[in-house]
């Protein structure tokens, strides 16, 4: 079969012969090897195992001087490659540090390795990930991520890029104007919540150039994923319609709803309205024509929006109609539902209501994502979702905040425990549903380790192997540092998600703000031995990219933690009217922010400049570039307008942001307090709050370039800050 025809068929989700599919998987696997380790592909042979294996399987074997990688699809072959790279080459590929220093003579496996997965599905992504991390990705970045997915065994990613193109086509065919759509589509940074029906228009109007360019990007994404045997989850209709719907269809049964986070109302078409099924069918038909289908559809009916009735009969009928909207267009449709609502709104979603919602859909046509299982296992209070297939997920990072945090013990043990528990019934997958990525790589390497085993991961064995692969050397001090990290930042106790530093909060004399939660899951002082040991590991580990990232991240964390005791010093000085001490400690506080900025500037992982530059690259005119920059700035600061209740939810400890936003904001606060001390008048903090909101909004709407390349030496700056702060921290924490 002609290669271009095969590509077209795969992209459209259409079937091809088993032999042709095997040939295409083989070619795609060789291409992946060449992308990942260019120059080494000649050392490998790819052989396809029978594609009808009940669950994915791979083999690695040395044959006649070649490394043979076998798998029943491209994902399995890619997993075989990564198994070889980690187990035999002692390499590692993460977002934050890669070690691909392979030996000149590639080691051959002594015996054949055979691995099979107990999980049918390995899910990936969250609607929020598309906004907090992926808003500005181009094909080059997506290509790397798809390779990462395949090598880590992921076969079921959420794929919502280019959704706006389908909606544009559907609503234009229904008579909606471009002006109608401008009042509907959000800006790119807010697509996650637009797709879930939480907001309209904010961050827009969305340029047509974006809509068409991202249709083309989605076609590339889907083509590559399907070529590797990955089955993407595409969206389905849940009732969210433009505000202009009531003009075009005045008799339509609409529900006006509000997310209660400072945004205007959105409109949900009642599932009882005949138009609901009609639009659902139109959307899936249009989407399938453009993007093809693997019969997996994401639909979340009430994401952080409460239904109008908790009557089980009402919820059952609603669920059945949502499913029917899929089934009419695609009889093979499988509804993939995020179970977040059962966690976030437990007062409404009691067992009777959950059961009614789920049981209205045939068991084999729905998969439930237990979205936050590592923190709270919803399956345990719902009889494993009443017979539905379900997926165990790690929801690790909220908002893209920078914080060393995770539940390492839970991730190592709980998936296997659930798998082997008869009460889990139809547990058929594991997944990663974080709100943001490109941080804390250890949690993602650990979680995906579960893919090819049905027993708990032994952390005492796994962690030193992880570090050897990451740093390229075996170093006792590094292992000792990580044993401290395991018991402190990664112990996962007491708090839902990673604590933030008061540095990134809107200025206050309190210990926290609404979204800046500073409660740690460990004593600050207990983290310092990890810092000590990482400094000892520098001589042997400093050439490692992963080590440099880890050293910077740990140094960032201890400095961020130190902000709280420093804050207490200037607060006490202010309350005691001690002007000299207030100036001394507030100056130290501002200097801490500047020192962190200098540290983070040494790693591209922590640059504001790349986030903004990547946003601006999508603009085809100065006005579009300005729009995307405003989106990028707003999401990570105010989130909404100057009165947004979500300010700081997505705060980032990034070089550029620390000096240009947080440091300046604190300086303004200290100016207000200094004036109070000098005049003897009580500081008007309400007036300050109003003025700082205006200043923040002005910052959001400013255009300014920041460095896009790292500067300075991570090792040198870390050593300098260790020398400067370590003794004081030992005394103050």
ZATOR-528822 format. One line per 4 residues: for each residue x, y, z of C-alpha. Coordinates in nm, 4 decimals, padded with zeros to 6 digits. Layout:
# ZATOR-528822
X,Y,Z; ...
//
This chain:
# ZATOR-528822
00.0000,00.0000,00.0000; 00.1317,00.3466,-00.0877; 00.2744,00.5142,00.2228; 00.0808,00.8391,00.1724
-00.2448,00.6470,00.1433; -00.1659,00.4593,00.4657; -00.0963,00.7907,00.6395; -00.4273,00.9306,00.5211
-00.6189,00.6230,00.6354; -00.4518,00.6240,00.9754; -00.5167,00.9945,01.0206; -00.8833,00.9406,00.9429
-00.8979,00.6509,01.1855; -00.9903,00.4060,00.9114; -00.8870,00.0426,00.9096; -00.6082,-00.1018,00.6962
-00.4889,-00.4589,00.6572; -00.3005,-00.6191,00.9465; 00.0072,-00.6642,00.7299; 00.0034,-00.3028,00.6100
-00.0506,-00.1818,00.9655; 00.2443,-00.3901,01.0892; 00.4631,-00.2474,00.8142; 00.3593,00.1047,00.9049
00.4175,00.0437,01.2765; 00.7628,-00.0916,01.1950; 00.8515,00.2120,00.9828; 00.7184,00.4460,01.2500
00.9203,00.2643,01.5169; 01.2430,00.2968,01.3198; 01.1687,00.6659,01.2703; 01.1205,00.7101,01.6460
01.4517,00.5383,01.7221; 01.6265,00.7681,01.4771; 01.4694,01.0770,01.6364; 01.5542,00.9704,01.9918
01.9101,00.8402,01.9443; 02.0262,00.9566,01.6011; 02.3236,00.7622,01.4734; 02.2462,00.4549,01.6830
01.9498,00.3243,01.4834; 02.1750,00.0826,01.2917; 02.2224,-00.1131,01.6182; 01.8525,-00.2013,01.6373
01.6102,-00.4310,01.4614; 01.2337,-00.3919,01.4966; 01.0013,-00.6900,01.4735; 00.6267,-00.6767,01.5208
00.4486,-00.9225,01.7457; 00.0882,-01.0220,01.6645; -00.1281,-00.7110,01.6773; -00.4209,-00.9001,01.8309
-00.2492,-00.9526,02.1667; -00.5074,-00.9011,02.4444; -00.2812,-00.6433,02.6098; 00.0395,-00.4781,02.4967
00.3599,-00.6780,02.5111; 00.7243,-00.6171,02.4229; 01.0483,-00.8101,02.4038; 01.4136,-00.7106,02.4008
01.6776,-00.9547,02.2808; 02.0318,-00.9621,02.1468; 02.0542,-01.1458,01.8135; 02.3671,-01.1639,01.5943
02.5098,-00.8402,01.7270; 02.1820,-00.6500,01.6975; 01.9395,-00.5333,01.9642; 01.6006,-00.6675,01.8625
01.2964,-00.4726,01.9813; 00.9633,-00.6501,01.9465; 00.6160,-00.5258,02.0239; 00.2571,-00.5660,01.9158
00.2410,-00.1976,01.8154; 00.4560,00.1142,01.8032; 00.3970,00.2005,02.1690; 00.5178,-00.1426,02.2760
00.8274,-00.1141,02.0551; 00.9003,00.2351,02.1903; 00.8616,00.0978,02.5437; 01.1070,-00.1782,02.4540
01.3496,00.0890,02.3380; 01.3158,00.2854,02.6618; 01.3538,-00.0340,02.8636; 01.6787,-00.1015,02.6818
01.8003,00.2581,02.7249; 01.7336,00.2600,03.0992; 01.8266,-00.0959,03.1904; 02.1259,-00.1538,02.9622
02.2401,00.1925,02.8553; 02.1641,00.3557,03.1937; 02.0070,00.6516,03.0177; 01.7034,00.8659,03.0877
01.4760,01.1044,02.8972; 01.2725,01.3589,03.0938; 01.1403,01.7113,03.0420; 01.4002,01.8419,03.2851
01.7268,01.6732,03.2102; 01.8217,01.4001,02.9650; 02.1081,01.1532,02.9753; 02.1735,00.9777,02.6437
02.5437,00.9053,02.6846; 02.5437,00.5617,02.5269; 02.8621,00.3561,02.5071; 03.0359,00.3240,02.1709
02.9708,-00.0503,02.1818; 02.6081,-00.1077,02.2662; 02.5617,-00.3844,02.5275; 02.3554,-00.6829,02.4143
02.0974,-00.8433,02.6426; 02.2224,-01.1831,02.7587; 01.8731,-01.3320,02.7583; 01.5416,-01.2379,02.6026
01.3349,-00.9963,02.8100; 00.9573,-01.0373,02.7869; 00.7209,-00.7806,02.9397; 00.3444,-00.7541,02.9243
00.1232,-00.4887,03.0759; -00.1713,-00.5678,03.3018; -00.3370,-00.2436,03.1898; -00.5431,-00.2112,02.8719
-00.5346,00.1681,02.8915; -00.2543,00.4079,02.9857; -00.4171,00.7495,02.9925; -00.2447,01.0867,02.9664
-00.3288,01.4561,03.0103; -00.5978,01.6739,03.1558; -00.7870,01.9634,02.9992; -00.5894,02.1941,03.2279
-00.2546,02.0619,03.1008; -00.3365,02.2050,02.7598; -00.3544,02.5509,02.9138; -00.1034,02.5514,03.1983
00.1769,02.3858,02.9997; 00.0908,02.3273,02.6342; -00.0791,02.6498,02.5209; 00.2022,02.7563,02.2899
00.3477,02.4262,02.1721; 00.4465,02.3917,01.8078; 00.4958,02.0705,01.6111; 00.8612,02.0389,01.7144
00.7607,02.0341,02.0819; 00.4664,01.8037,02.0201; 00.6878,01.5599,01.8314; 00.9117,01.5233,02.1366
00.6126,01.4737,02.3647; 00.4576,01.2022,02.1496; 00.7897,01.0149,02.1478; 00.8015,01.0535,02.5271
00.4462,00.9192,02.5526; 00.5228,00.6134,02.3434; 00.8454,00.5321,02.5296; 00.6584,00.5578,02.8601
00.3830,00.3235,02.7448; 00.1046,00.5795,02.7049; -00.1571,00.4688,02.4520; -00.4603,00.6864,02.5349
-00.3907,01.0625,02.5449; -00.6495,01.3372,02.5504; -00.6225,01.5133,02.2123; -00.8091,01.8449,02.2036
-00.5812,02.0634,01.9913; -00.7754,02.2133,01.7010; -01.1185,02.1565,01.8555; -01.2133,02.5174,01.7831
-01.1810,02.4535,01.4079; -01.4519,02.1865,01.4253; -01.6825,02.4092,01.6272; -01.6266,02.6945,01.3861
-01.7335,02.4742,01.0947; -02.0382,02.3343,01.2765; -02.1720,02.6690,01.3944; -02.1016,02.8447,01.0644
-02.3101,02.5754,00.8930; -02.5860,02.6512,01.1444; -02.5876,03.0206,01.0502; -02.3651,03.1712,01.3203
-02.1520,03.4687,01.2199; -01.7856,03.5373,01.2881; -01.8986,03.7974,01.5428; -02.1014,03.5297,01.7225
-01.7924,03.3114,01.7408; -01.5773,03.5972,01.8717; -01.8088,03.6095,02.1707; -01.7639,03.2343,02.2181
-01.4028,03.1254,02.1698; -01.1614,03.2099,02.4490; -00.7961,03.2993,02.4087; -00.5542,03.0052,02.3716
-00.4341,03.0099,02.7334; -00.7925,02.9489,02.8501; -00.9001,02.6709,02.6171; -00.9030,02.4135,02.8965
-01.1902,02.5897,03.0734; -01.3604,02.6968,02.7515; -01.3722,02.3314,02.6430; -01.5203,02.2351,02.9810
-01.7899,02.5051,02.9576; -01.6595,02.7236,03.2416; -01.6020,03.0408,03.0428; -01.6516,03.2060,02.7035
-01.4509,03.4699,02.5160; -01.2025,03.5553,02.7932; -00.8589,03.6195,02.6422; -01.0055,03.6609,02.2924
-01.1122,03.7356,02.0300; -00.9476,03.4284,01.8819; -00.7843,03.5040,01.5450; -00.8753,03.2936,01.2437
-00.5065,03.2314,01.1831; -00.4967,03.0393,01.5119; -00.8003,02.8324,01.4212; -00.6603,02.7206,01.0864
-00.3001,02.6706,01.2034; -00.4079,02.4493,01.4905; -00.6250,02.2370,01.2670; -00.3052,02.1608,01.0737
-00.1155,02.0992,01.3976; -00.3807,01.8560,01.5227; -00.3629,01.6597,01.1981; 00.0112,01.6131,01.2526
-00.0394,01.5143,01.6162; -00.3050,01.2557,01.5366; -00.1158,01.1143,01.2416; 00.1955,01.0560,01.4535
00.0037,00.9140,01.7486; -00.1948,00.6708,01.5387; 00.1128,00.5641,01.3436; 00.2606,00.4484,01.6753
-00.0549,00.2657,01.7819; -00.1702,00.5412,02.0178; -00.5477,00.5899,02.0320; -00.6295,00.9546,02.1075
-00.9359,01.0645,02.3031; -01.1232,01.3346,02.1119; -01.3938,01.5624,02.2538; -01.7688,01.5226,02.2258
-02.0575,01.7688,02.2721; -02.1689,01.8367,02.6298; -02.4162,02.1201,02.5676; -02.1895,02.4260,02.5862
-02.3116,02.6715,02.3197; -02.2401,03.0347,02.2225; -02.4327,03.3121,02.3968; -02.5706,03.4005,02.0513
-02.7518,03.0655,02.0512; -03.0527,03.2267,02.2182; -03.0742,03.4707,01.9270; -03.0505,03.2072,01.6541
-03.2724,02.9596,01.8404; -03.5011,03.1644,02.0674; -03.7099,02.8605,02.1622; -03.4113,02.6487,02.2649
-03.4053,02.5228,02.6224; -03.0916,02.6856,02.7657; -02.9447,02.6873,03.1147; -02.7517,02.9972,03.2135
-02.4687,02.8989,03.4458; -02.1709,03.0618,03.6139; -01.8402,02.9133,03.7247; -01.8222,03.1648,04.0136
-01.4629,03.2662,03.9424; -01.5193,03.6158,03.8105; -01.6263,03.5301,03.4559; -01.9502,03.5959,03.2692
-02.2256,03.3362,03.2434; -02.2044,03.0549,02.9931; -02.4931,02.8748,02.8258; -02.5649,02.5038,02.8362
-02.8187,02.3521,02.6000; -03.0528,02.1232,02.7895; -03.0082,01.7627,02.6870; -03.3879,01.7313,02.6582
-03.3907,01.9817,02.3741; -03.3984,01.8039,02.0336; -03.1170,02.0329,01.9204; -02.8831,01.8667,02.1728
-02.8718,01.5343,01.9908; -02.8643,01.7097,01.6547; -02.5631,01.9268,01.7440; -02.3867,01.6359,01.9110
-02.4235,01.4355,01.5925; -02.3149,01.7250,01.3701; -02.0064,01.7845,01.5820; -01.8868,01.4241,01.5839
-01.9546,01.3839,01.2137; -01.7587,01.7008,01.1331; -01.4782,01.6047,01.3695; -01.4516,01.2540,01.2251
-01.4406,01.3925,00.8739; -01.1518,01.6222,00.9663; -00.9609,01.4271,01.2322; -01.0846,01.0679,01.2104
-01.1790,00.8718,01.5204; -01.0673,00.5939,01.7498; -01.4153,00.5905,01.9069; -01.2939,00.7385,02.2369
-01.4661,01.0625,02.3396; -01.4169,01.2943,02.6339; -01.7257,01.4626,02.7750; -01.7616,01.6280,03.1140
-02.1090,01.7555,03.1709; -02.0738,01.9459,03.4971; -01.7123,02.0366,03.5589; -01.7237,02.2518,03.8752
-02.0801,02.3507,03.7816; -02.3606,02.1906,03.9754; -02.6520,02.0305,03.7863; -02.9944,02.1925,03.8349
-03.1315,01.8851,04.0129; -02.9908,01.6021,04.2230; -03.2826,01.3769,04.1373; -03.1255,01.0440,04.0296
-03.3868,01.0017,03.7573; -03.2948,01.3423,03.6137; -02.9218,01.2647,03.6222; -02.9759,00.9249,03.4632
-03.1737,01.0716,03.1731; -02.9161,01.3476,03.1274; -02.6302,01.0989,03.1102; -02.8180,00.8744,02.8663
-02.8825,01.1678,02.6345; -02.5171,01.2769,02.6378; -02.4161,00.9231,02.5446; -02.6869,00.9030,02.2782
-02.5400,01.2169,02.1209; -02.2204,01.0168,02.0703; -02.3815,00.6853,01.9829; -02.6017,00.8252,01.7067
-02.2950,00.9559,01.5254; -02.0696,00.6635,01.6208; -02.2243,00.3331,01.7380; -01.8793,00.2298,01.8660
-01.8474,00.5392,02.0842; -01.6893,00.5024,02.4275; -01.7428,00.7882,02.6676; -01.4251,00.8726,02.8655
-01.5422,01.0675,03.1694; -01.3227,01.2647,03.4101; -01.4299,01.1739,03.7625; -01.3216,01.5114,03.9009
-01.6782,01.6183,03.9818; -01.7134,01.3283,04.2272; -01.4079,01.4610,04.4130; -01.4604,01.8372,04.3894
-01.8344,01.8455,04.4666; -01.8907,01.5506,04.6978; -02.1826,01.7214,04.8733; -02.3821,01.6997,04.5517
-02.2394,01.3790,04.4085; -02.3436,01.1261,04.6673; -02.3453,00.7567,04.5848; -02.7038,00.7574,04.4583
-02.6343,01.0448,04.2196; -02.3058,00.8948,04.0936; -02.4694,00.5590,04.0356; -02.7551,00.7174,03.8391
-02.5159,00.9117,03.6174; -02.2967,00.6110,03.5408; -02.5535,00.3334,03.5100; -02.7411,00.5124,03.2304
-02.4574,00.4207,02.9927; -02.3737,00.0591,02.8949; -02.0667,-00.0614,03.0848; -01.8590,-00.1261,02.7733
-01.9304,00.2209,02.6387; -01.7916,00.4248,02.9264; -01.4517,00.4535,03.0978; -01.4233,00.6549,03.4200
-01.1056,00.8384,03.5126; -01.0538,00.8290,03.8888; -00.8737,01.1558,03.8420; -00.6938,01.1975,04.1741
-00.6523,00.8411,04.2995; -00.3140,00.8903,04.4610; -00.4747,01.1431,04.6986; -00.8263,01.0058,04.7354
-00.9505,00.6846,04.5769; -01.3097,00.7555,04.4676; -01.3374,00.3947,04.3478; -01.3364,00.2791,04.7085
-01.6596,00.4636,04.7913; -01.8440,00.3892,04.4658; -01.8092,00.0098,04.4429; -01.5419,00.0673,04.1777
-01.7728,00.2937,03.9763; -02.0556,00.0433,03.9748; -01.9106,-00.1922,03.7169; -01.7659,00.0592,03.4720
-01.4097,00.0147,03.3442; -01.1975,00.2724,03.5230; -00.8458,00.4114,03.5316; -00.6197,00.4782,03.8340
-00.4614,00.8242,03.7946; -00.1974,01.0430,03.9524; -00.3008,01.4096,03.9624; 00.0296,01.5578,04.0639
00.0635,01.9288,03.9892; -00.1989,02.1999,04.0221; -00.1755,02.5208,03.8209; 00.1820,02.4705,03.7044
00.3165,02.5889,04.0402; 00.6817,02.5160,04.1127; 00.6997,02.3002,04.4220; 00.8916,01.9865,04.5063
00.6050,01.7645,04.6118; 00.4535,01.4249,04.5506; 00.3263,01.1038,04.7026; 00.6153,00.8769,04.6143
00.5147,00.5859,04.8385; 00.1558,00.5934,04.7107; 00.2608,00.6003,04.3459; 00.5002,00.3106,04.4036
00.2531,00.0861,04.5814; -00.1105,00.1793,04.5282; -00.1630,00.0964,04.1576; -00.0528,-00.2638,04.2127
-00.2506,-00.2839,04.5361; -00.5654,-00.1722,04.3553; -00.4964,-00.4025,04.0618; -00.4738,-00.7029,04.2935
-00.7752,-00.6056,04.5020; -01.0884,-00.7933,04.3939; -01.2950,-00.4946,04.5061; -01.1440,-00.2843,04.2241
-01.3522,-00.4908,03.9783; -01.2880,-00.3449,03.6306; -00.9695,-00.1506,03.6909; -00.8333,-00.1502,03.3363
-00.5796,00.1285,03.3243; -00.3451,00.3737,03.4889; -00.2842,00.7327,03.3925; -00.1335,01.0754,03.4450
-00.3885,01.3556,03.4860; -00.1718,01.6390,03.6215; -00.2799,01.9974,03.5604; 00.0698,02.0857,03.4389
00.3895,01.9135,03.3311; 00.7571,01.9936,03.2671; 00.8517,01.9728,03.6357; 00.9276,01.7077,03.9040
01.0330,01.4376,03.6541; 01.0931,01.1750,03.9236; 00.7177,01.1340,03.9825; 00.6500,01.0660,03.6153
00.9318,00.8156,03.5728; 00.8058,00.6411,03.8859; 00.4398,00.6383,03.7856; 00.5047,00.5028,03.4365
00.7225,00.2280,03.5851; 00.3925,00.0698,03.6913; 00.2901,00.0157,03.3283; 00.4792,-00.3091,03.2787
00.4370,-00.4734,03.6193; 00.1605,-00.5907,03.8513; 00.3598,-00.5737,04.1754; 00.4569,-00.2754,04.3921
00.7732,-00.0847,04.3036; 01.0538,-00.1287,04.5567; 01.1684,00.2289,04.6108; 01.4857,00.1187,04.7890
01.5927,-00.0455,04.4648; 01.4248,00.1852,04.2141; 01.5482,00.5216,04.3438; 01.9261,00.4493,04.3197
01.8706,00.3073,03.9693; 01.6768,00.6191,03.8718; 01.9631,00.8389,03.9927; 02.2269,00.6291,03.8155
02.0367,00.6654,03.4885; 01.9827,01.0360,03.5507; 02.3295,01.1387,03.6671; 02.5346,00.8819,03.4746
02.7329,00.7927,03.7871; 02.6731,00.6168,04.1165; 02.7123,00.8679,04.3955; 02.6356,00.7999,04.7619
02.5810,01.1644,04.8533; 02.3229,01.2013,04.5753; 02.1394,00.8890,04.6925; 02.1479,01.0149,05.0510
02.0050,01.3485,04.9340; 01.7178,01.1741,04.7608; 01.6421,00.9580,05.0615; 01.5878,01.2845,05.2492
01.3703,01.4151,04.9658; 01.1700,01.0936,04.9727; 01.0907,01.1461,05.3416; 01.0213,01.5204,05.3187
00.8982,01.6876,04.9992; 00.7869,01.3582,04.8449; 00.6187,01.2069,05.1507; 00.2803,01.3380,05.0286
00.1363,01.3703,05.3784; -00.1217,01.6142,05.5135; -00.1702,01.8350,05.2055; -00.3382,01.7767,04.8691
-00.0778,01.9432,04.6492; 00.2544,02.1199,04.6666; 00.2895,02.4186,04.8967; 00.3787,02.7540,04.7495
00.6119,03.0233,04.8790; 00.4709,03.3410,05.0272; 00.7031,03.5204,04.7826; 00.4577,03.4579,04.4995
00.1525,03.5632,04.6973; -00.0060,03.9075,04.6733; 00.1773,04.1070,04.9458; 00.0473,04.0462,05.2955
00.1668,04.0209,05.6535; -00.0154,03.6897,05.6878; 00.1372,03.3469,05.6239; -00.0672,03.2772,05.3116
-00.3201,03.4190,05.0647; -00.6255,03.2619,04.9050; -00.4332,03.0618,04.6455; -00.0832,03.0804,04.7922
-00.0994,02.7880,05.0318; 00.2251,02.7834,05.2294; 00.1638,02.4879,05.4602; 00.4389,02.2327,05.4035
00.4204,01.8569,05.4504; 00.7536,01.8544,05.6361; 00.9611,02.0733,05.8647; 01.1667,02.3264,05.6691
01.4805,02.2325,05.8594; 01.4448,01.8653,05.7657; 01.5012,01.9456,05.3984; 01.8425,02.1030,05.4541
02.0397,01.7748,05.4738; 01.9271,01.7027,05.1167; 02.0789,02.0349,05.0105; 02.3988,01.9522,05.1995
02.4310,01.6169,05.0243; 02.3582,01.7558,04.6785; 02.6387,02.0046,04.7286; 02.8696,01.7140,04.8231
02.7677,01.5329,04.5037; 02.8697,01.8215,04.2756; 03.2265,01.7097,04.1940; 03.1157,01.3744,04.0542
02.7720,01.4675,03.9175; 02.8109,01.8225,03.7839; 02.8349,01.7236,03.4167; 02.4854,01.5704,03.4295
02.1996,01.7762,03.2849; 01.9555,01.6082,03.5221; 02.1750,01.6771,03.8235; 02.2017,02.0453,03.7317
01.8235,02.0692,03.7109; 01.7751,01.8861,04.0407; 02.0325,02.1020,04.2185; 01.8677,02.4212,04.0949
01.5198,02.2949,04.1829; 01.6239,02.1923,04.5340; 01.8092,02.5199,04.5894; 01.4996,02.7047,04.4659
01.2857,02.5081,04.7126; 01.4960,02.5760,05.0227; 01.5169,02.9465,04.9318; 01.1417,02.9617,04.8705
01.0868,02.7995,05.2106; 01.3181,03.0511,05.3752; 01.0909,03.3369,05.2676; 00.8480,03.2585,05.5512
01.0893,03.3040,05.8457; 01.2275,03.6151,05.6750; 00.8729,03.7459,05.6409; 00.8148,03.6890,06.0122
01.1203,03.9038,06.0887; 01.0025,04.2094,05.8965; 00.6430,04.1640,06.0167; 00.7627,04.1621,06.3812
00.9820,04.4639,06.3151; 00.6891,04.6524,06.1616; 00.4549,04.5644,06.4456; 00.7163,04.6772,06.6998
00.7694,05.0021,06.5020; 01.1382,04.9174,06.4664; 01.2237,05.1121,06.1512; 01.5874,04.9992,06.1295
01.5044,04.6281,06.1562; 01.2126,04.6627,05.9189; 01.4358,04.8155,05.6520; 01.7024,04.5513,05.7144
01.4746,04.2496,05.6905; 01.2556,04.3804,05.4082; 01.5753,04.4451,05.2094; 01.6882,04.0864,05.2782
01.3481,03.9647,05.1612; 01.3760,04.1540,04.8329; 01.7323,04.0299,04.7895; 01.6138,03.6720,04.8362
01.3800,03.7174,04.5401; 01.6623,03.8583,04.3294; 01.8915,03.5707,04.4278; 01.6273,03.3185,04.3264
01.5848,03.4957,03.9941; 01.9598,03.4725,03.9301; 01.9560,03.1009,04.0182; 01.6609,03.0170,03.7969
01.8083,03.2106,03.5058; 02.0692,02.9338,03.4755; 01.8095,02.6808,03.3525; 01.5800,02.7208,03.0536
01.3194,02.5199,03.2489; 01.2571,02.8265,03.4675; 01.2476,03.1175,03.2203; 00.9499,03.3505,03.1792
01.1015,03.4577,02.8467; 01.0411,03.1271,02.6700; 00.6734,03.1187,02.7796; 00.6116,03.4667,02.6391
00.8248,03.4223,02.3259; 00.6530,03.0929,02.2435; 00.3164,03.2670,02.2759; 00.4164,03.5559,02.0502
00.5503,03.3222,01.7806; 00.1937,03.2174,01.6954; 00.0931,03.5736,01.6082; 00.0841,03.6666,01.2395
00.0354,04.0393,01.3109; 00.1534,04.2735,01.5905; -00.2004,04.2731,01.7315; -00.2091,03.8923,01.7453
00.1325,03.8786,01.9098; 00.0135,04.1271,02.1730; -00.3018,03.9228,02.2335; -00.1066,03.6020,02.2918
00.1431,03.7758,02.5190; -00.1445,03.9111,02.7265; -00.2875,03.5574,02.7522; 00.0502,03.4224,02.8607
00.1059,03.6944,03.1235; -00.2485,03.6858,03.2592; -00.2766,03.3123,03.3197; 00.0298,03.2961,03.5441
-00.0518,03.6082,03.7468; -00.4098,03.7328,03.7770; -00.5708,03.4461,03.5815; -00.8589,03.6793,03.4992
-00.9127,04.0551,03.5251; -00.7784,04.2873,03.7952; -01.0490,04.1661,04.0365; -00.9971,03.7971,03.9623
-01.0466,03.5702,04.2650; -00.8056,03.3222,04.0999; -00.5002,03.5483,04.1158; -00.1829,03.3482,04.1928
-00.3530,03.0124,04.1305; -00.1050,02.9486,03.8490; 00.1906,03.1368,03.9980; 00.5369,03.0353,03.8781
00.8796,03.0731,04.0339; 01.0467,03.1743,03.7085; 01.3394,03.3996,03.6298; 01.1997,03.7225,03.4895
00.8708,03.6843,03.6726; 01.0414,03.6979,04.0126; 01.2268,04.0222,03.9452; 00.9777,04.1958,03.7164
00.6536,04.1069,03.8941; 00.6899,03.9611,04.2445; 00.9888,04.1681,04.3571; 00.8396,04.4940,04.2291
00.5069,04.4136,04.3911; 00.6694,04.3502,04.7299; 00.8740,04.6689,04.6924; 00.5511,04.8654,04.6537
00.4125,04.6998,04.9664; 00.7247,04.7810,05.1654; 00.7091,05.1418,05.0445; 00.3580,05.1610,05.1892
00.4698,05.0149,05.5232; 00.7790,05.2356,05.5363; 00.5627,05.5418,05.4883; 00.3405,05.4220,05.7701
00.6377,05.3826,06.0022; 00.7807,05.7213,05.9126; 00.4507,05.9093,05.9558; 00.3132,05.7081,06.2446
-00.0151,05.6578,06.0597; -00.1703,05.3163,06.0182; -00.1040,05.1693,05.6735; -00.4131,05.1719,05.4524
-00.3912,04.8138,05.3277; -00.7298,04.8328,05.1539; -00.6063,05.1228,04.9428; -00.2861,04.9317,04.8721
-00.4893,04.6301,04.7591; -00.6858,04.8442,04.5147; -00.3762,05.0117,04.3743; -00.1792,04.6880,04.3390
-00.4647,04.5292,04.1452; -00.4402,04.8115,03.8929; -00.0617,04.7753,03.8765; -00.0934,04.3984,03.8201
-00.3436,04.4519,03.5399; -00.1107,04.7056,03.3824; 00.1700,04.4454,03.3976; -00.0536,04.1889,03.2285
-00.1177,04.4310,02.9420; 00.2461,04.5315,02.8987; 00.4666,04.3995,02.6182; 00.8267,04.3297,02.7071
01.0805,04.0709,02.5971; 01.2636,03.8567,02.8520; 01.5689,03.6323,02.7984; 01.4957,03.3068,02.6163
01.8364,03.1532,02.6814; 01.9798,03.0471,03.0147; 02.2574,03.2592,03.1628; 02.5085,03.1875,03.4347
02.6320,02.8559,03.5708; 02.3921,02.6432,03.7762; 02.6699,02.4904,03.9857; 02.8468,02.8195,04.0580
02.5290,03.0073,04.1510; 02.4018,02.7206,04.3684; 02.7332,02.7090,04.5537; 02.7266,03.0850,04.6032
02.3756,03.0771,04.7490; 02.4559,02.7770,04.9674; 02.7480,02.9689,05.1157; 02.5327,03.2781,05.1623
02.2214,03.1229,05.3176; 02.2954,02.7799,05.4652; 02.4202,02.8932,05.8070; 02.1388,03.1449,05.8520
01.8815,02.8849,05.7539; 02.0143,02.6430,06.0127; 01.9585,02.9070,06.2779; 01.6277,03.0528,06.1560
01.4279,02.7493,06.0444
//
